[in-house]
């Protein structure tokens, strides 16, 4: 086998073993072997071919290995193996929240009690159901009787049950 063929075989074997590291869990052992093959290719090019051939082989290693790594990182998750290893994140849509939102809408106008302080966000209980709530204004202490008045995002907006609504204030003034 000529020296040039030996350098090419060592170079390709090093790249192949580095690719195998992705699929075979070896805790870095295959990476060390692959880099060893690449180092042997550079050494053989310097000693058995010529200094310029060694320089070119070393430059090829410095260019090809990082380029392969970059391409692998950028494209691996698009491959069938990558999709199995790390499936894409699900896209949350409005329909995913629809049952919960309908259930929260049914609580508007009902009376409940805060079971955590609302500063302004906390938890209230409405008919044995724990619900994330937002105080309409200010803070509410634990145990405050509240009334659900609106829906903001996935949270009920509540006010103290004993406070007068804006329409009652206008009528009584």
Secondary structure, 3 states (H helix, E strand, C coil): CCHHHHHHHHHHHHHHHHHHHHHCCCCCHHHHHHHHHHHHHHHHHHHHHCHHHHHHHHHHHHHHHHHHHHHHHHHHHHCHHHHHHCCCCCCCCHHHHHHHHHHHHCCCCCEEEECCCECCEEEEEECCEEEEEEECCCCECCCCEEEEEEEECCEEEEEECCCCCHHHHHHHC
